[in-house]
Amino acid sequence: MIEAVIFDWGGTLTPWNRIDNLEGWRLLADVLHDGDAERAAALADALLAAEDARWAAVRDEHRAFTLEQVLADAAHHHPADVPAQVRESALALHRDFWFGQMPTDPQAAPTLQALRERGLKLGVLSSTSWPREWHEARFRSDGVLDLFDACVWSSDLEWTKPHPEAFRAAMDAVGVDDPGACVYVGDRPYDDISGAKAVGMRAVFVPHSDIPAAQQVPVDVHPDAVLHRLADLPDLIAAW
C-alpha cells in the first residue's frame, strides 16, 4: 500500500528550462563589483567554474554542496569588505533570476491536493545548492508550500541523490519506514529513478528534461511508470 509520494523539484515540479547559469552569476557579480566590468566578469566566470566543479562532484561522488560554498570557492575574485546589505542585494538578484526561470508547474497544486485528500504523505527531495529559505519562498509564493508534509534539500545534507542516505532522509522526514510504501517522482534516470529503486521505492519517470551532458550518467534502469503530466499522477498511484 502506498503511503507517501516524494517529488524531485527542478524538471519535475517545475517545467524544464535550459538556463544560462553565467547570466545569473553576472547579475550577482555586477553588484559586488559595481562600476568595474572587468572584475565583475572575472568573478562571474569564477563562480560558474566553481559551481560546475561542485556539480561534477555531485555526479561522481554524490557530495552535497551549498551556495555559500560556491561563493567561498571563488573568494579570491570577491572584492574586500563588501557591506552586508550589498551582498544581500547581490544574492537577491541572483535568486530572483532563478525564480523567474523555474516557476512551479500549474498542475502541481491540484495534483498535490488530490493526493493529500487520499491520505498520502507528500514530500520533496532535491539535489540543490539553494538554501532552504529560498525554496520555501518559491513554494510559498506559488501556493504549494503547505501541501507538503516535509521538504528535504541536499543543501542541508551531506549527500545528494542518488545516494541512499538522501532518500532515507526524505523517508524519515515524511515519517514512512517502508521504502516499498513510497513513490518517488523525478526527471533524471540516474539520480532519481536508479536512486529510488536502489532503496526499494517505486519510481515514476518524468521524461521531459534535457539533462546537460556533463550531468548525465549512463544507467540501465526501468521506472515503474512514465508520467507525462503531473495531473495524471493520482490516477496512476490509485491503480497501485
C-alpha positions in Angstrom: 0.0 0.0 0.0 1.4 3.4 -1.0 1.7 5.8 2.0 3.9 8.6 0.6 4.8 10.4 -2.6 8.1 12.2 -2.8 9.0 14.5 -5.6 12.1 15.9 -7.2 12.0 19.6 -7.7 13.6 21.0 -10.8 12.3 19.5 -14.0 9.5 17.6 -12.1 7.6 20.2 -10.0 8.9 22.9 -12.3 8.8 22.8 -16.1 12.3 22.1 -17.6 14.1 25.1 -18.8 17.7 25.4 -20.2 19.2 28.3 -18.2 22.2 30.4 -18.8 23.9 29.9 -15.4 26.5 32.5 -16.2 23.8 35.2 -16.6 22.7 34.6 -13.1 26.2 34.9 -11.7 26.8 38.1 -13.8 23.9 39.7 -12.0 25.5 39.0 -8.7 29.0 40.0 -9.7 27.9 43.3 -11.2 26.6 44.4 -7.8 29.6 43.2 -5.9 32.0 44.9 -8.4 29.8 47.9 -9.2 31.5 50.0 -11.9 34.3 47.5 -12.6 33.1 45.4 -15.6 36.4 43.5 -15.9 36.5 42.3 -12.3 32.8 41.6 -12.4 33.2 39.4 -15.4 36.1 37.6 -13.8 34.1 36.9 -10.7 31.1 35.6 -12.7 33.4 33.3 -14.6 35.0 32.1 -11.4 31.6 31.4 -9.8 30.4 29.4 -12.8 33.6 27.4 -12.8 33.2 26.7 -9.0 29.6 25.7 -9.4 30.4 23.4 -12.3 33.2 21.7 -10.2 30.7 21.2 -7.4 28.1 19.7 -9.7 30.8 17.4 -11.1 31.4 16.1 -7.5 27.7 15.6 -7.2 27.7 13.5 -10.4 30.8 11.5 -9.4 30.7 11.3 -5.6 27.2 12.4 -4.7 28.6 15.0 -2.3 26.2 17.8 -1.4 27.2 21.5 -1.5 25.8 24.8 -0.7 25.6 28.2 -2.4 27.8 29.6 0.3 30.5 27.0 -0.6 30.4 28.1 -4.3 30.8 31.7 -3.2 33.8 30.7 -1.0 35.4 28.7 -3.8 35.6 31.9 -5.8 36.5 34.1 -2.9 39.8 35.3 -4.5 37.7 37.2 -7.0 35.4 38.9 -4.5 36.0 42.5 -3.5 37.2 43.1 0.0 34.9 44.2 2.8 31.6 44.1 0.9 28.9 45.6 3.1 26.3 43.0 4.2 23.5 45.0 2.6 25.3 45.0 -0.8 26.0 41.3 -0.5 22.3 40.6 0.3 21.2 42.7 -2.7 23.5 40.8 -5.0 22.2 37.4 -3.7 18.6 38.6 -4.1 19.2 39.5 -7.8 20.8 36.0 -8.3 17.8 34.4 -6.5 15.2 36.3 -8.4 16.9 35.4 -11.8 16.4 31.8 -10.9 12.9 32.3 -9.5 12.0 33.7 -12.9 13.3 30.7 -14.7 11.8 28.0 -12.5 8.1 28.5 -11.7 6.1 25.7 -10.1 4.1 23.7 -12.6 0.5 24.9 -12.6 -0.6 21.3 -12.3 1.3 20.8 -9.1 -1.1 22.3 -6.6 -4.3 20.4 -7.8 -2.2 17.2 -8.1 -0.8 17.6 -4.6 -4.2 18.4 -3.2 -5.7 15.3 -4.8 -3.0 13.1 -3.3 -3.5 14.7 0.2 -7.2 14.0 0.0 -6.4 10.4 -0.4 -4.4 10.4 2.8 -1.0 10.2 1.3 2.0 12.0 2.8 3.9 14.3 0.4 7.5 15.3 0.3 10.3 16.7 -1.8 13.8 15.5 -2.2 16.0 17.8 -4.3 19.7 17.9 -5.1 20.3 21.7 -4.8 22.7 24.3 -3.6 20.0 26.7 -2.7 19.3 27.4 1.0 16.1 26.0 2.4 14.7 29.6 2.8 14.9 30.2 -1.0 13.0 27.0 -1.8 10.3 27.7 0.8 9.9 31.2 -0.5 9.4 29.9 -4.0 6.8 27.3 -2.9 5.1 29.8 -0.7 4.7 32.3 -3.5 3.3 29.6 -5.7 0.8 28.4 -3.1 2.2 24.9 -2.6 4.4 25.0 0.5 1.7 24.0 2.9 0.7 21.0 0.7 3.9 19.2 1.6 4.5 17.3 4.9 8.3 17.7 4.5 10.8 19.0 2.1 14.4 17.8 2.1 17.1 19.8 0.3 20.5 18.4 -0.2 22.0 21.7 0.8 21.0 20.6 4.4 22.6 17.1 3.9 25.9 15.5 3.4 24.8 13.6 0.3 22.8 14.2 -2.9 20.8 11.8 -4.9 21.2 9.0 -5.8 23.0 8.3 -2.5 20.8 6.1 -0.4 21.1 8.4 2.6 19.4 11.2 0.7 16.4 9.0 0.0 16.3 7.7 3.6 16.4 11.3 4.8 13.3 12.0 2.8 11.5 8.9 4.1 12.4 9.9 7.7 11.1 13.5 7.0 7.7 12.3 5.8 7.5 9.6 8.5 7.5 6.4 6.5 9.7 3.5 7.3 9.0 1.1 4.5 10.5 2.2 1.1 8.1 -0.1 -0.6 5.3 2.2 0.6 6.9 5.2 -1.1 6.8 6.5 -4.7 9.5 8.8 -6.0 8.8 11.1 -8.9 11.7 12.5 -10.9 13.1 13.5 -14.2 16.6 12.0 -14.1 17.2 8.3 -14.8 20.4 8.1 -12.7 19.8 10.5 -9.8 16.1 9.9 -9.4 15.0 6.6 -10.8 18.0 4.4 -10.1 18.4 6.1 -6.7 14.8 5.5 -5.7 14.7 1.9 -6.9 18.0 1.1 -5.2 16.5 1.8 -1.8 13.2 -0.1 -2.7 10.9 2.7 -3.7 8.7 2.7 -6.7 9.9 5.2 -9.2 7.9 7.4 -11.7 9.9 9.0 -14.5 9.0 12.4 -15.9 10.8 12.3 -19.4 10.7 15.9 -20.5 14.1 17.3 -19.2 17.1 17.9 -21.4 19.7 17.0 -18.9 23.1 18.6 -19.6 25.7 16.1 -20.9 28.1 17.0 -18.1 25.5 15.9 -15.5 24.4 12.6 -17.2 25.5 9.2 -16.0 24.5 6.2 -18.2 22.4 3.8 -16.3 20.3 0.8 -17.2 17.2 1.3 -15.1 13.5 0.8 -15.7 10.9 3.1 -13.9 7.7 1.6 -12.6 5.8 4.2 -14.7 6.3 7.1 -17.0 4.4 10.3 -16.3 3.9 13.0 -19.0 1.6 15.2 -16.9 1.6 15.7 -13.1 -2.2 15.8 -13.3 -2.2 12.1 -14.2 -0.3 11.0 -11.1 -3.3 10.5 -8.7 -4.9 8.0 -11.1 -1.6 6.3 -11.7 -1.0 5.7 -8.0 -4.6 4.7 -7.4 -4.0 1.7 -9.6 -1.2 0.5 -7.3 
